[in-house]
Amino acid sequence: MKTKYGFTLFSIDEFENYIKNLKVGRTVLYLQQHHTYSPNYNLCTNSNQLELQKGMKNHHVNTNGWSDIGQHFSTFPDGSIATGRSIENSPACIYGFNSNAICIENVGNFDSGNDVMTLLQKDTIVKMTAILCKKFNIPITSDRIVYHHWFNLSSGERNNGTGGNKSCPGTAFFGGNKVADCENNFLPLVQNAINRMPSPTPISILEYRIITANELNVRTLPSASSAKASDRVAIPLGSVLRIFEEKNGWYKISSSSSHWISGRYTQKVIRATVNADTLNIRNGAGIDFSIVGSLVKGTEIFITEEKNGWCKIGLETKWVKNTFVTKN
């Protein structure tokens, strides 16, 4: 394990232990797979992983104008893994589909005829996907483990690569970048890795709440005078949290640690699933409002408000018809 430039480099075994002990407030439902395209293998050595990670952050911040590096983790040809942005923050990796997601950038150009993925990197990608899916209880399906190629670059609509899409994570990524390639070639490997792991202990969730403050501190007891949790960062605006206990207006956000947030700066949300093949998102509660995007069947959403048969998604001005969602 090595730390430099604010990033940490892990082996896959070190990464597994790191994730096992990581405390995360944000609800994670999706896992994104990407390739960097550039940097590619020609720029990689066995010792410059964190320099490449720093370079990607500089590009994302100084050229793209983002607040941080876009991805949460990067994998490298030698099988190592580098941390990126805080896992408490949504990634900046798939336009329109970043909420409740973790982004993995796999360093290399995996379009056909370019970099041939090493066995070490291939093994790491499978194992880390399994580790993250186990940690966050993400089903091994193409609804939850997604490729960037499946989303239109301009609208963010999921169209499974039919037009206006990047090739990311590469036309040769585990046999291809189509949904069928993922389901036939990649997901079975992840499922096999999951099957070799111990089953997680079931947990009971009381409800979900969304953060309405710019940042909300996590405290060790249900009191404003208690100490801040030393192993938890403040949780940003818009994060959806799992709640395990309520006490005097305070909410426990960990099933295993005494970590509490003030309910004054949260709002209860309802988890729901899209049940239509395609569901339009509008910028108001009615069919007269403009369509600003769409969701495909099986997409998970969090409802913050209901009005006249319409449901508001999160804290943004995005509404969907309630007859096309199933509340969980």
Order of alpha helices (4+ residues) and beta strands (2+ residues): beta-beta-alpha-beta-alpha-beta-beta-beta-alpha-beta-alpha-beta-beta-beta-beta-beta-beta-beta-beta-beta-beta-beta-beta-beta-beta
